[in-house]
Amino acid sequence: MEVPDAGVESGCPQTDPLSIILGVCFPSACSVSDLAKVSALYLPYNLKVECESESRWSLVTIFLFVLFGIWIIPQAVATVQPSLNDSILSCFSIPENAKRTLSTRRETPYLHVVHGLEFLLFFSIVCGMVYNFMLPYIENVAFSFEGVTSLSMHIVNNYSFQVDGLLALSAFYTTYMLFGNIPTIRAALDAVCQRIARFWPAYIVCVLFMYVIFPGVSSGPMWIHTDTVSRCESGWWKNIIFINNWFNVTDTCVDIGYVISMEAQYFLLLVILIFLSSKFPMLTQIFAYLMLFSSIVFSFLRAYKLSLPPAPILSLEPEPLEKTYALFDQLMLSLFARSSNYCLGFVFGIGCATASEDLRKMGLRYFNHKLLAVACIVCAALTLFGAFPYSAWAWSDNNTLWNALYAAFHRPLWAFSLLSFVYLCHHGAFKWLNALLEWRVFTPLSKVTWIALVVAEPIILYFFSSLNKPAYATHWSTMYTAISAALLAYFIAMFLDVFVTRPVRFLIYPEQRHRYAQAHTQEQQAN
């Protein structure tokens, strides 16, 4: 029902209608047109009637359950017969795979601060997803919009740039680990194939779950009133082959799915760039800087020309839905517009990989490091609060220039701030923060962060839409939901890593089964 705001919240200045959903039980013999006529007799609002019968498992769903049951059989056998040595069946050993998934051992002695930052960014994204996804499922519908005038809640409201932080950290750590280790095209291809083997199996399971299983896991008056299910029915294959960001935002299966596709495409380009950097180090860095500035200019011109919002956030004066879709389609799904984050990650990764030992010990005693620390703080503040006037003071019509500047710069500024912090930690600054973020517990979490992000969305949707009545939202309930969703997402992501990803990965690369034992031996020798 399209209910005017003035009829819901007294003194509300908005005239835009709120979309309120009412769940009612009718006999199954009633048609949609019958229900529309009956509803129009009693409700004086513009109506859209949809029927949602109780979902039943399809043959495809049953087939997938049977297939997963067959997949579990060799894992059960390998678990009860642990002395299989190097046989193929040993790839399925649940205890051994769980040890590798939960292992806190690290491949390098440096830059573990990245793992802690990835966890913080992940939790920030989950908080933002809860804050935005719960809007159709709460009874105090004005709660989310009341938060737009709060400076502290603005950090949760404007959360999309946290994803760019993950992209930048991924590019940085990949560059740091692979720089100088990809001398041939064959090595570059191996790096890409290994990354696919580490991520793709679990991702396929997540997408297929959303496509054939998620619609039937519950029912009720609030169950699945978003377009997630219909989008997955038509676009699941685009997610699986990492091309869904080439289409409209309404064509992606899960909302975070387009980011996964961009990460896959960026990774392929990054590996090629790392390979070329071993032969043309100066030219590749110049190319990265040119791409960085070109993408910023491109984003600014497109945002200014189309008068786009600065970010996909709730605001005091809501933007038309078409403008938000245009923001996603023209900027956020554009591989070129968001390439600045990966370019910055590449540049900073080379900087840390080639850092001198003398410079690494100077910390903030080095004047240039002090300037970088100031720039880091300023860039973070501009990113976090630069869109607050737009959301809280209705800066939309008369500030097109500022909106375009923020839309173009806030994502690379946030990436620059995070990477500067990592660079300074690597060079001896912020030692107590570095020690906290290097906590070993973040190491296994960082291995499954991207899968956990994919899993978090259906968890949040299930939590709200499976209720029998709307929830009453508060700041504490929002935080509790975010913490629960984050923990459950990590648990499911690790489950998929143990039961799906690692068996497939070890079948393709049997030699990687021994990396755990080798790392353990090296650590004992070092001690």
C-alpha positions in Angstrom: 0.0 0.0 0.0 1.3 3.5 -0.9 0.5 5.4 2.3 1.4 9.1 2.5 4.0 9.9 5.1 1.7 12.5 6.6 -0.7 9.8 7.5 1.9 7.9 9.5 4.2 10.4 11.2 2.7 13.6 12.5 4.6 16.7 11.4 6.5 14.7 8.7 7.5 17.1 5.9 7.5 14.4 3.3 4.8 13.8 0.7 6.4 10.8 -0.8 4.3 7.6 -0.1 5.6 4.9 2.1 5.4 1.4 0.8 3.8 -0.7 3.5 3.1 -4.4 3.1 0.1 -6.1 4.7 0.1 -9.9 4.9 -3.4 -11.4 4.8 -4.6 -15.1 4.5 -7.1 -15.8 1.8 -8.5 -19.1 0.2 -6.2 -20.4 -2.5 -9.0 -20.3 -5.0 -9.0 -16.5 -5.0 -7.3 -14.9 -8.0 -5.1 -11.8 -7.9 -7.8 -9.7 -9.6 -10.4 -10.9 -7.0 -8.1 -9.9 -4.1 -7.4 -6.5 -5.7 -11.2 -5.8 -5.9 -11.8 -6.9 -2.3 -8.8 -4.9 -1.0 -9.9 -1.8 -2.9 -13.3 -1.9 -1.1 -11.7 -1.5 2.3 -8.3 0.3 1.8 -8.3 3.8 0.3 -4.7 3.6 -1.0 -2.9 2.6 -4.2 -2.5 -1.1 -4.0 -0.4 -3.8 -5.6 -1.6 -7.4 -4.8 0.7 -10.4 -5.0 0.0 -14.0 -4.1 2.6 -16.1 -2.3 1.5 -19.6 -1.8 3.3 -21.9 0.5 6.6 -22.9 -1.2 7.4 -26.5 -1.8 10.7 -28.1 -2.7 11.3 -28.4 -6.4 12.9 -31.4 -8.1 16.1 -29.3 -8.6 16.2 -28.7 -4.9 15.7 -32.3 -4.0 18.4 -33.3 -6.5 20.9 -30.8 -4.9 20.1 -32.3 -1.5 20.8 -35.8 -2.8 24.0 -34.6 -4.5 25.2 -33.0 -1.3 24.4 -36.2 0.6 26.6 -38.2 -1.9 29.4 -35.6 -1.5 29.3 -36.1 2.3 29.9 -39.9 2.0 33.6 -39.8 1.2 34.1 -37.2 3.9 32.5 -39.5 6.5 34.7 -42.4 5.3 37.9 -40.3 5.4 37.0 -39.1 8.9 36.6 -42.6 10.4 39.7 -43.9 8.6 42.3 -41.2 9.3 45.4 -43.2 8.3 45.0 -42.7 4.6 48.2 -40.8 4.0 48.4 -39.4 0.5 45.4 -41.2 -1.0 42.6 -39.2 -2.8 40.2 -40.0 0.0 42.4 -38.0 2.4 41.4 -34.8 0.6 37.9 -35.3 2.3 39.1 -35.7 5.9 36.9 -33.4 8.0 39.3 -33.1 11.0 42.3 -32.3 8.7 40.3 -29.8 6.7 38.9 -28.1 9.8 42.5 -27.8 11.2 43.5 -26.0 8.0 40.4 -23.7 8.0 40.9 -22.7 11.7 44.7 -22.5 11.5 46.2 -19.3 12.8 49.5 -19.9 11.1 50.7 -17.3 8.6 52.6 -17.4 5.4 54.6 -14.2 6.0 55.8 -12.5 9.2 54.5 -9.1 8.2 51.3 -7.1 7.4 48.9 -9.2 9.5 47.2 -5.9 10.4 45.3 -6.4 7.1 43.4 -9.4 8.6 42.1 -7.3 11.5 41.1 -4.5 9.2 39.2 -6.9 7.0 37.2 -8.1 10.0 36.3 -4.6 11.1 35.3 -3.7 7.5 33.2 -6.8 7.3 31.4 -6.0 10.6 30.8 -2.4 9.5 29.2 -3.7 6.2 27.0 -6.1 8.1 25.8 -3.3 10.4 25.0 -1.2 7.4 23.1 -4.0 5.7 21.0 -4.6 8.9 20.2 -0.9 9.1 19.0 -0.7 5.5 17.5 -4.2 5.0 15.3 -4.0 8.1 13.3 -1.0 6.8 10.4 -3.0 5.3 10.1 -5.3 8.3 9.8 -2.9 11.3 6.7 -1.4 12.8 8.3 1.9 13.8 9.1 2.7 10.1 10.4 6.2 11.0 13.3 4.7 13.0 15.7 4.5 10.1 14.8 7.9 8.8 15.2 9.5 12.2 18.8 8.2 12.2 19.7 10.3 9.1 20.1 13.4 11.3 22.4 11.7 13.8 26.1 12.0 13.2 26.9 8.7 14.8 24.2 6.8 12.9 25.5 8.4 9.6 28.5 6.0 9.8 26.0 3.1 9.6 23.7 4.7 7.1 26.6 5.5 4.7 28.4 2.2 4.6 28.9 1.2 0.9 32.4 2.6 0.7 33.5 0.0 3.3 33.3 -2.5 0.4 35.9 -0.4 -1.5 38.2 -0.7 1.6 38.0 -4.5 1.2 38.8 -4.3 -2.5 41.8 -2.0 -1.8 43.1 -4.4 1.0 42.7 -7.4 -1.3 44.7 -5.7 -4.1 47.3 -4.6 -1.6 47.8 -8.0 0.0 47.8 -9.8 -3.3 50.4 -7.4 -4.7 52.6 -7.7 -1.6 52.4 -11.6 -1.7 52.9 -12.0 -5.5 55.2 -9.2 -6.3 58.4 -10.7 -7.8 56.9 -14.2 -7.7 55.2 -14.2 -11.1 58.0 -14.3 -13.7 56.0 -16.0 -16.4 52.6 -16.1 -17.9 52.2 -19.7 -16.7 52.8 -18.5 -13.1 50.2 -15.8 -13.6 47.7 -18.4 -14.8 48.5 -20.6 -11.9 47.8 -17.8 -9.5 44.4 -17.1 -11.0 43.4 -20.8 -11.1 44.4 -21.2 -7.4 42.3 -18.2 -6.4 39.3 -19.7 -8.3 39.8 -23.0 -6.6 39.9 -21.3 -3.2 36.7 -19.3 -3.7 34.5 -20.6 -6.5 33.1 -23.9 -5.0 31.6 -22.2 -1.9 30.3 -19.3 -4.0 28.5 -21.6 -6.3 26.8 -23.3 -3.3 25.7 -19.9 -2.0 24.2 -18.8 -5.3 22.4 -22.1 -5.9 21.1 -21.9 -2.3 19.6 -18.5 -3.0 18.2 -19.7 -6.3 16.5 -23.0 -5.4 16.5 -23.4 -1.6 16.1 -20.0 0.1 12.5 -19.4 -1.2 11.3 -22.5 0.6 13.0 -22.3 4.0 10.2 -20.5 5.6 6.8 -18.9 5.1 4.5 -16.4 6.7 2.9 -12.9 6.2 6.3 -11.2 5.9 8.2 -13.9 4.0 10.3 -12.7 1.0 8.6 -9.4 0.0 11.8 -8.3 -1.7 12.7 -9.0 -5.3 15.7 -11.1 -4.2 14.1 -14.4 -5.2 12.9 -13.3 -8.6 16.3 -11.7 -9.4 18.0 -15.0 -8.5 15.7 -17.0 -10.7 16.7 -15.0 -13.8 20.3 -14.0 -13.0 22.0 -16.7 -10.9 24.2 -17.8 -13.8 25.6 -14.3 -14.2 26.8 -14.5 -10.6 28.4 -17.8 -11.0 30.5 -16.8 -14.1 31.3 -13.3 -12.5 29.7 -11.1 -15.1 26.6 -9.8 -13.2 28.1 -6.3 -12.8 27.9 -5.9 -16.6 24.1 -5.8 -16.2 21.7 -3.6 -14.2 21.7 -3.7 -10.5 18.2 -5.3 -10.6 19.8 -8.3 -12.4 22.1 -9.4 -9.7 21.2 -12.4 -7.5 22.4 -11.1 -4.2 23.2 -7.5 -3.5 26.8 -8.2 -2.7 27.1 -10.4 -5.8 28.2 -7.6 -8.1 31.1 -6.8 -5.8 32.2 -10.4 -6.0 32.3 -10.2 -9.8 34.2 -7.0 -9.7 36.7 -8.5 -7.3 37.2 -11.5 -9.6 37.7 -9.3 -12.7 40.1 -6.9 -10.8 42.1 -9.8 -9.6 42.7 -11.1 -13.1 43.8 -7.7 -14.3 46.0 -7.2 -11.1 47.9 -10.5 -11.7 48.6 -9.4 -15.3 49.9 -6.1 -13.9 52.1 -7.8 -11.3 53.5 -10.0 -14.1 54.3 -6.9 -16.2 55.8 -5.1 -13.2 58.7 -7.6 -13.0 59.7 -6.5 -16.6 58.5 -2.9 -16.6 58.3 -1.7 -13.0 58.2 2.1 -13.8 55.7 1.8 -16.6 53.3 -0.3 -14.6 53.3 2.1 -11.8 52.7 5.0 -14.1 49.8 3.1 -15.7 48.3 2.5 -12.2 48.5 6.3 -11.4 46.9 7.1 -14.8 44.1 4.7 -14.2 43.6 6.1 -10.7 43.2 9.7 -11.8 41.2 8.7 -14.9 38.6 6.7 -12.9 38.2 9.6 -10.5 37.6 12.1 -13.3 35.3 9.7 -15.1 33.2 9.2 -11.9 33.0 13.0 -11.3 31.9 13.8 -14.8 29.3 11.1 -14.8 27.9 12.0 -11.4 27.8 15.7 -12.2 26.2 15.3 -15.6 23.5 12.9 -14.3 23.0 14.8 -10.9 23.5 11.5 -9.1 23.3 11.2 -5.3 26.8 11.1 -3.6 26.2 7.6 -2.2 23.3 5.1 -1.7 22.1 6.4 1.6 18.9 7.3 3.3 18.3 11.0 3.4 15.9 13.5 4.9 14.5 14.2 1.5 14.4 10.8 -0.2 15.7 10.5 -3.7 13.6 9.0 -6.4 14.3 5.3 -6.8 15.3 5.9 -10.4 18.2 8.1 -9.1 19.5 5.4 -6.8 19.3 2.8 -9.6 21.2 5.2 -11.8 23.9 5.6 -9.2 24.4 1.9 -9.0 24.3 1.3 -12.8 26.4 4.3 -13.8 29.0 4.3 -11.0 28.9 1.5 -8.5 28.7 -1.3 -11.1 31.2 0.3 -13.4 34.5 -1.6 -13.4 36.4 1.5 -14.6 34.7 3.9 -12.1 35.8 1.8 -9.0 39.2 0.8 -10.3 40.9 3.5 -8.3 40.8 1.3 -5.2 42.7 -1.6 -6.9 45.2 0.9 -8.4 45.9 2.3 -4.9 46.3 -1.2 -3.5 48.7 -2.1 -6.3 50.9 1.0 -5.6 50.9 0.6 -1.8 51.6 -3.1 -2.2 54.7 -2.5 -4.2 55.7 0.2 -1.7 55.6 -2.3 1.2 57.2 -5.1 -0.8 60.2 -2.9 -1.7 60.4 -1.1 1.7 63.9 -0.9 3.2 64.6 -2.3 6.7 66.0 1.0 7.9 62.9 2.9 6.9 60.6 0.3 8.5 62.2 1.0 11.9 61.6 4.8 11.9 57.9 4.9 12.5 56.5 8.5 13.0 60.0 9.9 13.6 60.3 10.2 9.8 58.7 13.5 8.7 57.1 12.1 5.6 55.4 9.5 7.8 53.9 12.2 10.0 52.5 13.9 6.9 51.0 10.6 5.7 49.4 10.0 9.1 47.8 13.5 9.0 46.6 12.8 5.4 45.2 9.4 6.6 43.1 11.0 9.4 41.8 13.8 7.1 40.8 11.5 4.3 39.0 9.1 6.7 37.1 12.1 8.2 36.1 13.4 4.8 34.9 10.0 3.8 33.0 9.2 6.9 31.2 12.6 7.3 31.4 14.3 3.9 27.9 13.1 2.9 26.2 14.1 6.2 24.9 17.4 5.0 23.3 15.6 2.0 21.5 13.1 4.2 20.7 15.3 7.2 20.2 18.8 5.7 18.6 17.8 2.4 21.6 19.0 0.3 20.3 17.6 -3.0 19.2 20.3 -5.4 21.6 23.1 -4.9 24.8 21.2 -4.2 25.2 19.1 -7.3 29.0 20.0 -7.5 29.7 18.8 -3.9 27.6 15.6 -4.4 29.6 14.8 -7.6 32.9 15.5 -5.8 32.0 13.2 -3.0 30.7 10.5 -5.3 34.0 10.6 -7.2 36.5 11.0 -4.4 35.1 9.3 -1.2 35.9 5.7 -2.2 39.6 6.3 -3.3 40.0 8.6 -0.2 38.8 5.8 2.0 41.1 3.3 0.3 44.0 5.7 0.6 43.3 6.2 4.3 43.2 2.4 5.0 46.3 1.7 2.9 48.2 4.6 4.5 47.4 3.2 7.9 48.6 -0.3 6.9 51.8 1.3 5.3 52.5 3.2 8.5 52.0 0.1 10.7 54.4 -1.8 8.5 56.9 1.0 9.0 56.8 1.0 12.8 53.9 3.4 13.6 50.8 2.9 15.7 52.4 -0.1 17.4 49.6 -0.8 19.9 46.9 -0.6 17.2 49.1 -2.8 15.0 49.5 -5.4 17.8 45.7 -5.4 18.4 44.8 -5.9 14.7 47.5 -8.5 14.3 45.7 -10.8 16.8 45.9 -14.3 15.4 42.2 -15.0 15.7 41.6 -12.7 12.7 43.7 -14.9 10.4 41.2 -17.7 9.9 38.4 -15.2 9.7 40.1 -13.3 6.9 40.3 -16.5 4.8 36.5 -16.6 4.4 35.5 -12.9 4.6 34.2 -12.7 1.0 32.1 -15.8 1.4 30.8 -14.6 4.8 29.7 -11.3 3.0 27.7 -13.3 0.5 26.1 -15.4 3.3 25.3 -12.4 5.5 22.6 -11.1 3.2 20.2 -14.2 3.3 20.8 -14.5 7.0 19.6 -10.9 7.6 16.7 -11.3 5.2 15.7 -14.6 6.9 15.9 -13.0 10.4 13.4 -10.2 9.5 11.1 -11.8 6.9 10.5 -15.0 8.9 8.9 -13.1 11.8 5.1 -13.3 12.1 4.9 -9.6 12.8 7.1 -6.5 12.3 9.9 -6.0 14.7 10.3 -2.9 16.8 13.7 -1.5 16.0 16.1 0.1 18.5 19.8 0.9 18.3 20.5 -2.0 20.6 18.4 -4.5 18.6 20.2 -3.3 15.5 23.5 -4.0 17.1 22.4 -7.4 18.4 21.2 -8.4 15.0 24.4 -7.3 13.3 26.6 -9.3 15.8 24.4 -12.4 15.4 24.4 -12.1 11.6 28.2 -11.6 11.5 28.9 -14.6 13.8 26.5 -16.9 11.9 27.9 -15.7 8.5 31.5 -16.6 9.6 30.3 -20.0 11.0 28.5 -20.9 7.7 31.5 -19.6 5.6 33.9 -21.8 7.6 31.5 -24.8 7.3 31.5 -24.3 3.5 35.3 -24.0 3.5 35.6 -27.3 5.4 33.0 -29.4 3.6 33.1 -27.9 0.1 36.0 -25.7 -0.8 39.0 -27.6 0.7 38.1 -31.0 -0.7 37.7 -29.6 -4.2 40.8 -27.5 -3.8 42.9 -30.5 -2.6 41.6 -32.7 -5.4 42.8 -30.2 -7.9 46.0 -29.3 -6.1 47.1 -32.3 -4.0 50.4 -30.7 -3.0 48.6 -28.0 -1.0 47.5 -30.6 1.5 51.1 -30.5 2.9 51.2 -26.7 3.3 49.7 -27.0 6.8 52.4 -29.5 7.9 55.2 -27.4 6.3 54.0 -24.2 8.0 53.9 -26.1 11.3 57.5 -27.4 10.8 58.8 -24.0 9.8 57.2 -22.3 12.8 58.7 -24.9 15.2 62.2 -24.3 13.6 61.8 -20.5 13.9 61.0 -20.9 17.6 
